[in-house]
Amino acid sequence: MSDKVELSLPSRPAPPIYLTGFMASGKSTVGYALAEALHRDFFDLDAEIESRLGKSIAQIFRDEGAAFFREIESEILVELSQRNNAVIALGGGTLIDVENLLVVQKSGISICLTTTPEEIWKRIENSEKRQLIAGPDARGRVLSNPTQIYNRIKSLMLIRKPGYDQADIIIDATHKSVSQIVQEILMLLEPYQFLQK
């Protein structure tokens, strides 16, 4: 009678899960809750940039300009993409850069949280994020009129939509609680069993 030999295959590290979507769509809050649910590390790309440069995103844009910010963002994204068993919240404009989009597509799975321009406006109206939307833009214009800021939100959402549409999973996060969104994500992740730790 021969003894059975059981082979123990090494478990493959789970690739990162990326959350994308417009500013204030809930990427960081949902990302943190999702990371807890999956027992993963959580990284917020914007927070990483702020921590390393010692400035807020608004200050970086004002002091260094958009091109500098996007360069640093790409460098840190490449670094974070090497992290296994992680949930990474991207910046609202990260995927407008084709190279960033390719990094995300090649290294993990992406989830886009969508909502309406009206909902975004409600969420940022009294926050520092309003300053980011207000400007200055590429032409140096700073907006103060709420209607102009709202129109800029709509315009930026349209410009960024092609990148958001590349996500593996797209979820409408409007009028949903964080726990509802996390449960929906967990359900939609089930076919991606390789992502489980």
Summary of the structure (lengths in Angstrom):
residues: 197
radius of gyration: 18.7
end to end distance: 36.6
largest distance: 84.0
contacts: 568
relative contact order: 0.20
helix: 53%
strand: 11%
